[in-house]
Amino acid sequence: MLRPEATPAAAEATAVRATPQRTGPVTGFPMPRFVSMGASEGNARRGPSRSHRIDWVFQRRGMPVMVVAEHGHWRRVVDRDGAGGWMHYSLLSGVRTAIVEQDMLSLHARPDPASPVRARAELGVIGRLRECQPDWCLMEVAGYRGWVRSAALWGVEPGESFD
């Protein structure tokens, strides 16, 4: 499934990714960056305060979102479809997750396409990322753990590495 780029939030996220990486003025962490929903429900607001109108409600703990701006205790986030807004930082988690963007994605025993397949993940499934190398990520989905191509995920930047 392709991400629609028609919404202003999606255009903003795309524009942010096209610029050189910078750091957030509040946290000093890289921006844009991926985090996940730490709460089972969270309001995305038009601006960085509780007095702003709610534009969107995220209803899935663990869903990956991209932080594109910071202001005080607020983070501007967008999801893979470009929906989002300003969320209080307490609703977010540093746990890395990703959404499978390829139907029946193979989870391999090693970061090698010739290695045995441990499981397959359906399109849209959310899994936890344990580590990533430039082209592969170790992902855990429903108790199964395996290596997947990072290009088949939304929630990790191309070439990103972490452990």
C-alpha positions in Angstrom: 0.0 0.0 0.0 1.4 3.4 -0.9 1.2 6.3 1.5 -1.1 9.1 0.2 0.8 12.3 0.0 -2.2 14.5 -0.5 -2.6 15.6 3.1 -0.6 18.6 4.5 0.8 16.4 7.3 2.1 13.9 4.8 3.7 16.7 2.7 5.3 18.1 5.9 6.7 14.6 6.8 8.0 14.1 3.3 9.6 17.6 3.3 11.2 17.0 6.7 12.7 13.7 5.5 14.1 15.4 2.4 16.1 17.9 4.5 19.4 17.0 6.3 18.9 15.4 9.7 18.6 17.9 12.6 18.1 17.7 16.3 15.0 18.6 18.3 15.3 21.9 20.2 13.8 20.4 23.4 15.3 16.9 23.6 18.4 17.1 21.4 17.3 13.8 19.7 17.4 13.4 16.0 14.5 14.7 13.9 12.6 13.3 12.3 12.7 10.2 14.3 10.4 7.2 15.0 8.7 6.4 18.3 5.6 4.5 19.2 2.4 5.0 21.0 2.9 4.3 24.6 -0.8 4.7 25.5 -3.7 2.8 24.1 -5.4 6.0 23.2 -4.0 9.5 22.5 -5.3 12.7 21.1 -3.5 14.5 18.3 -4.2 18.2 18.5 -4.0 21.1 16.1 -1.4 22.9 18.3 0.9 22.2 21.2 -1.5 22.6 24.2 -4.7 21.1 25.6 -6.7 24.1 24.5 -6.2 23.2 20.8 -8.8 21.2 18.9 -8.4 17.4 18.6 -7.9 16.5 15.0 -7.1 12.8 15.3 -7.3 10.1 18.0 -4.7 7.3 17.9 -6.2 4.1 19.3 -3.4 1.5 19.2 -0.6 1.0 21.7 2.7 0.3 19.9 1.7 2.0 16.6 4.8 3.7 15.1 4.7 7.4 14.5 7.3 9.9 13.3 8.2 12.9 15.4 8.6 15.9 13.1 8.6 18.8 15.6 9.0 19.5 19.3 7.6 22.3 21.5 7.9 22.0 25.3 6.2 18.8 26.4 4.6 18.4 23.0 5.6 16.4 19.9 4.2 16.8 16.4 3.7 13.3 15.1 2.5 11.8 11.8 1.6 8.2 11.0 2.3 6.3 7.8 -0.8 7.9 6.1 0.2 11.5 7.1 -2.5 11.8 9.9 -1.4 13.3 13.2 -0.9 16.4 15.2 0.6 17.6 18.4 0.7 15.0 21.2 1.8 15.2 24.8 5.2 13.4 25.2 3.8 11.2 28.0 1.6 9.4 25.4 4.6 8.3 23.4 7.3 5.6 24.0 10.8 5.2 22.8 10.1 1.5 22.0 10.7 1.0 18.3 8.0 -0.6 16.3 7.2 -0.8 12.6 4.3 -1.6 10.3 4.7 -4.4 7.7 4.2 -2.8 4.2 4.5 -6.0 2.2 2.0 -8.9 2.4 3.3 -12.2 3.7 6.7 -10.7 4.6 9.2 -13.4 5.4 10.9 -13.4 8.8 14.3 -15.0 8.2 16.6 -16.8 10.7 19.5 -14.5 9.7 19.8 -11.3 7.7 20.1 -13.2 4.5 17.4 -13.9 2.0 18.6 -17.5 1.5 18.3 -18.3 5.3 15.3 -20.3 6.6 12.0 -18.5 7.0 10.7 -18.7 10.6 7.3 -17.0 10.0 5.5 -14.7 7.6 3.8 -11.4 8.6 0.7 -10.0 6.9 0.4 -6.5 5.4 -0.3 -4.0 8.2 0.9 -6.0 11.1 2.8 -4.1 13.8 5.9 -5.6 15.3 8.7 -4.6 17.7 12.1 -3.8 16.2 14.9 -5.3 18.3 17.8 -4.1 16.1 18.4 -2.8 12.6 21.4 -2.9 10.3 21.5 -0.8 7.1 19.3 -3.2 5.1 17.8 -5.6 7.7 15.9 -5.4 10.9 15.3 -8.0 13.6 11.6 -7.9 14.2 9.3 -9.6 16.7 5.7 -10.3 15.8 3.3 -12.4 17.9 6.1 -14.3 19.6 8.1 -15.0 16.4 11.4 -13.3 15.8 13.2 -13.0 12.5 15.1 -10.7 10.2 13.2 -8.7 7.6 14.3 -6.2 4.9 14.0 -2.7 6.3 12.6 -1.5 3.0 9.4 -3.5 3.6 8.7 -1.6 6.8 7.3 1.8 7.8 8.9 2.9 11.1 12.6 2.8 10.2 14.6 5.2 7.9 16.5 3.8 4.9 20.0 2.8 6.0 19.2 3.3 9.8 21.1 1.2 12.3 20.5 0.6 16.0 20.7 -2.1 18.6 
